[in-house]
């Protein structure tokens, strides 16, 4: 250990006893510690000197630099976690009463951790201790372009008033104020945190960056008492951005104790919908469990890319339960397990006019009417629905549409399918039932959607409903035409050529004049 008081040592006596010196250097090579202060000023009082009880009125440290040069020590940071009581409590009041004012201007702290250099710069620190004690600090964390402003005041070192301002990446700002109450072996922190805008991606990167040095293999228990911390914080965010999704008017009550982190009465707005949630994270099993409800979620865009078959004008109310684990997974969404149910009072199916099909079934008068009935170009249009409800599940990055039911007076649609999120692959099956005045119990026909959001295929399967309509359709046509003419040779040729795969509509072709 080596201390160099530097040069230009000065002693002034007016108006107060003052000691000044430049380029103070403190070294501890065994720990790789290097401290240099460009200018130091220590100011006392005449009264304390006369009484032979020196009292420091003010200490000023201008342009101090602290460096940890030993890479091995800095890189192998150990986080010490207390597990037993220690009777040697730090008497903060006695410490701060030993001087009246401490000022640090333009300070820097540098060290290397996990192979990366960290720099805290532009550090301004002020501590005043008279009848009450006040601490003000401004710190720039260069690596994350992060600014921290802190203001703490106390009269008795048991009750503290604080305000904090945190700027992330020069884009995301959080500011707030509250109270800290110190009890025996416990700290109660209460307050409000507010932000005009936060970007989830930036915050996630910052948290991951900060958390990296504090991995489990760097944590060691020691016999030092650490107080239990209880936090009750109200969070208000005007706008939160998650990629292209924007949440507004976010609010949550965050409660933290020794075992859990709870998010209560959380709410937010997305477009014209309202989201409400309650969740709890267990520090013991490393799992987040909660319930999320969304109200008036309007489906404005097409359900599958630029599909010709999609849902529109559906305003859903949904309830879901969510479980997020901390296990290692190949994909981030593999950590999520979500189940839920959604309902909508009104909606439209775009791409098919089921009401038009229903009317045509009851009005088959010619064979051409029958063929037009199942012509995809003839059935285009919209279908209004009275209600939609479905259940869903998200598991292992796959979204399961378990059972969707959409109904109106004469129509019912039953759908189920899967969407593989990371593969961008959709497999959706829709069974459509129609009921007419003549046909009360027709079998369904299918609309199948397969592919990805950029390239997909919509196909139709009418075989079951064709067979059901065929017989009644022929009887209707016979009533209208009274007779049919069949060419025996053509009929025989049809049988001979298609004996293995004979379809009813090919026989009907013979009826046309």
N, C-alpha and C positions, 0 to 999 in steps of 0.2 A: 504494500500500500504506500502511495506517495502523494503528498500534498505540496503544491507549489502555489504560493500566494501571488505569484506573478510580479508585475512591475508597477512603478508609479504609485506606490503606497502613499496615500494622503490622509491627513488627520485634520479635520476642521472643528472649530469650537463654537462658531456662531452661524445661525441662531441657536443650533443644537449641536451637541457633540456628534460628529459624523466621521465614520471610517470609510474610505474609498480605496479600492484597488482594482486593477485591470488584469485580465487574462488569468483568472484563477483556474487551476488545473488540479483535478483529482483523478488518480489512477489506481486501479487494482488489477494488475495483470493476471492474477490467479483466476479472477472471474471475468476477465476480458472487459472490465468496465472502464470507460473513459468519460470524464465530465470536464467540460470547459465552459467558464462563464466569462464573457468579454468584459463585463463591468459589474462590480458589486458595490452596493452602498448599504451601510448599516448605520441607522440613526437611533440615538438614545435620547434620554432627557437629563437635564441638569439635576433635577430633584432626585432621581434614582441614584445618580453618581454621588451626590452629596451624602445621601443616606447609606452609601456603600452597598447598595442593593441594585445593581445595574438592571435596567429594564429596556428592552428593545422596542422602540416606538415604531420603527418601519425598517423593512428589509426589501431592497430592490435588486432583482437579478435581471440584467439586460443581456439578451442574446445568449442564453444558456444552451449548451449542446450536450446531450447524453447519448453515448454510443455503447452498445454491447458488441465488442469486436470478436469475441470468442465464438465462432460459428458452432462449435460442438455444444457449448452450453446453451446458446440461444436456440439451436435447432432441436435440442432435446428438452424442450420446456415440459415441466411437470406441473400439473394442476393438482394442488393439494386440497383434499376434501376432509373436513374435520369430522371426528366421530366421538370425541370425548370432551368434557367440559375443561376449561382452563380458567383458573382463578385470577390470572393476571389480565384483567380487562384493561383495554386501552382507554385512558382517561382523556377524551378529546377536549373536554373543557379546560383541563389543566394545560394541555398542549397549546391551544389557541390563545389562552390568557397570557402566555409567555411573551407575546408580542402584540402590538396593536394593528399592524398592517404588514402584509406580505404582497409584493407585486412581482410577477414574472412577465417579461415582455419579449415577444418574438422568440420563443423557445423551440427547440427541436429535439425529438427523440428518435433514434434509429436503431434497429436491430434486425437480425436475420432469423427467420423461423420457417422450418420445413423447406429450406432451400430458397426462400423468397425474402427479399429485403422489404421491410416495412418502415414507413416514414410518417411520423406525426410532426407537423410543422405549424408555424404561425401560432404557437401556443401563448395565449395571454391569460394569466391567472391573477386574480386579486382576492385577498382575504382581509377583511376588516373585523377586528374584535374589540368592541367597546362594551356598551351595555348589552348589545346583541352581537351575534356573529354572522357575517355574510360572506359567502364564497361565490365569485363569478369566474367563469372559465369559457374561453373560446379555443377550440382545437380543430385543426384540419388534418384529416387522415388522407394523405396523398394517394395511396393505392386505390381507394374507392371514391376519390373526389367527394369526400364526406366531411361535412362541417357539423360540429357539435357546439351548442351554446347551453350553458348551465348556470342557473342562479339559485342558490340555497341560502335560507335565512333561519336562524334559531335563537331563542332567548335562553333556553335551558338545556340544550343538547339532548332533549327527549322528544320534543315536537319540532318538526322541520317543515317549512313551507318551501316548495321548489317550483321552478319553471324550467322547461327544457325545450330546445329547438334542435331538430336533427335534419340535415339535408343529405340525401343519398344521391350520388352520381350527378350532382348539380341539377336534378330533375324532380326528385321525390322528397317532399318536406313533411315532417311531423312536428307539431308543436303542442305543448300542453302544460298544465300546472296541477298541483295537488299538494297533499300533505303526507309526511312520513312520521309515524309515531314509533318510538323506540321503547319496547318493554323488555322485561327480563327474558333473554334468549329468543326474542321475537321482534321482527320488524313488520309493521303494518303500513302498506303503501296504498294510498287512495288518490284518485285524480282523474283527469280527462286528457285524452290525446286526440288531436284534431289534425286533419290534412285536407288540403284542397285537391290534391291529385297524387295518386300512387300508381306505379307500374309494377304489376305482380312479377313479371320476368326479371326486372332489375333487382327487386327486393329478394327474390329467390336466389339469384346469383350471389348477392351480397351475404345473405345468411349462410349459404354453403361455403363461401370464402372464409367467413368468420369462424364457422364451426369446425373447419378442417383441422386446425391445430389441437382442438380439444377432443380428439377421439379417445375411445375407451382405453387404449393402451398407453395413454399419457396421463391417466388419472390414478392418484395414489392416496390412500387414507393416511391421515396424520392425527395426532392427539391435540387438536385445536378446536375450540368451540366455535361453531358458526351459527349465527342466529337463524331460526326458522323465518321464512319470508311469506307473508300473506299479501296478495295483491288484489285490489278491486279497482279496475280501470274501465272507464267508459270511453269507447273508441268511436269517433265520428269521422267519416271520409266522404268528401263531396263527390269525388270521382275516382273509381279504381279501374284500371285498364288491364285486361288479361288477353294478350294478343289483340284480336279484333273485337273482343267483347268488352263493353263498357258498363260497369255497374255504377249507379248513382245513389246518393243519400244513404250510404252504408252506416249502420250503427250496430254496436255489440257491447255487451258487458263482459269483460274478461276477468275471471276469478282464478287466482293461482294460489295453491297451498302446497304442502309437502308431497301430496300424492297425485293431485290432478290439476289440469288446466281446463277450465270450463268456459264455454262461450254461450251466454244466455241472452234471450230476447234479441237475437241477431235479426237484422232485416236489411233489405236493399231493394232498389228498383232496377229492372232491366227492361229497356224499351218501355212499354206500357204495363208491364207486369210487376207484381210485388213478390219478393222472396222473403220467407221467414225461416229461421233455423235455431236449433239448440244442439249443442254438441259438448262432449267431454273427452279430453285426452288423458289417458292413464299413464303416468310416468313409470308405473310398475310393469305393465305388460306391453307398453309402447303401442297402444292402439287408440284410434280416434273413433268414437261412436256418436251418432247423432241422428236427428230427424230434420228433414228439409221439406218445406211446403212452398209451392209457387201458385200464384193466383193470376188469372187473366193473361196467361201466356198465349199470345196470338201468333199462330203459324202464318207468317207472311210469305215466306219463300217456298219453293218447291221442296218436297220431301227428299227426293233423290236427284240431286244435280239438276239437269235440264230435262227431266223426265216429262213424257207426254201423259203420265198418269200420276197424280199427286193430290195432296190434301191442301185445301185453302180455306181461309176465313174461320179456322178452328181456334177458339179461345179456351185453353185448357186450365183446369185446376188440378194440381198434382200433389200427392203426398209420397214421401220416400224415406227410407231408412238407409243410412250409409255407415260403412265400416272401412276404415283405412288402417292398414298394418304397416309396420316398419321393417318387414322382411325384405330380403334381397330379391329383386325380381328383374327379369330381362327388360321389361317395359314399365314405365312409370305407372300407367293405368292398371297394371296387374296388382297394384297395392289396394285397389278399390273394389269393394263389393257393395252394390247398390240394388235395392229392390223398391218397387213403387207401383203406384196406380194413378191414372189420369182420367178425367172426365171432361167432356165439352158438350154444351147444350146445342150448339149449332155448328155446321160446317158445310163445305162443298167438296165433292170429288170431281176433280177436273180431269178430262180425258175420256169420259164415258157418260152417256145419257141413259141411265137405267129406266127412267120414266118413259122415254121414247120406246125402248125395247119392250117394256111391259104393254104398252098400247098396241104395238105391232103384233105381239103374240096373239092378242084377242081379235085381230083384224086381218088374218091371213085369208085371202080370197083367191090368190093365184099362186102357182108354184114359184113365180118370180118374187112374190112377197116373202115366201119361206126362205129363199136364198138371200134376199136383202136383209132379212132379220139378223143373219150372222155375218154380215159384211162389216168388217172393222171400220171402214170409212163411213158407213151409214150410222154408226152408233156413237160417233164423236159428239162431245158436248159436256155439260156439267150436270151433276146430280146433287140437289140439296138434301141434307141429312138433318134429322131431328136431334140426334144425340150420338156421341162416340164415347166409349170407355175402353181402356186397355190396361194391362199389367205389363211390367217390364223388369228386366234384370240386367245389371252390368257385372260381368265376372270374367276375369282373365282377359281383359281388353276386348271382350265380345259383348255387344248389345243384343239382348234377346227380347224380341217382341213376343211375349208369351201368348196373349189372346186379345185381339182387338175386335170389338163389336160395334159396328156403325149401323144405325137403323133409321127408317122412316116408315110410314104407314104400309107400303107395299114392298119394301126393300130391306134386306139385311146383308151386311158384308162382314164376314169373319176372316181375320187376317192373322198370320203369325210368320215369324222369320228371324233371321240373324243378320247382324252387320258386324263384320270383322274390322275393327277400327283401324289398326295399323296396316292391314292388308288392303283397306278400302274395298271390301268385297261385300256385296249385298245379295241376300237370297230371301225373297219375300213372296209368300203365297197368299192370294186373296180368293176366297170362295164367296161368290155372289149369288144370293137367292132373291128371286122376284116372285111376287104373287099378283095374279090378275083376277079379273072377274070370272074367267073360265077355268083358270089353273090356280088352285089354292095351295098345292103342295108340289111345286116343280122342284126337280133336283137343281143343284147349283151349277154354275159354270165358273171357270177359274181364270184369273188374270195373274200371270207370273212375272215378277221383275227380278232379273239376275244381272250381275256385273258390278262395275264400280261407278263412282260418281261422274266419271268422264265418258265412260263407254259402257252401256248397259243394253239389255234387251227386254222388251215387253212382249209377252206372248199370251195367247188366249187358247183355252181348251173348252169347246162347246159340245163335246160328244154326248155327255149325259143329258143336257137339256134338249139337244137336237132330237135324240131318240124319243124323249117324252112328248115333244111337240109334234113329231112326225105323223103319228097315227091320227091324232085329232085334226091336224092340218089337211091330211088327205081326205078325210070325211067332209070337211068344210068345203074343199075344192070340188068334190063330187056333187055336193048339193048345188053348187053354183053352176057347174058345167054339165050336169046330168049324165054325161058319158065321157069315156076316155078312149083313145085309139092307140093300140100297141102294135108295133111292127114285130111279128114273131121272130124274124131273122135277127133283128137288132137285139131282141131280148135274149135269144140263144147265144149270140156272140158275147154279150155282156156277161152271161153266166160262165161261159167257157174261159174267158180271159181273166175273170176275177173270182174264180171259185174259192181261192184261198183268202182273199181279202175283199169281200163284197160289202159295200157301204150303201145304206138306204137311199141316200140322195142321188146315187148313180142310177138307181131304178127309177126314181122320180123324173130324171132327165128324159126318159122314154115317154112321159105323159105330156110333154110340151109339144104343141102344134107349131 
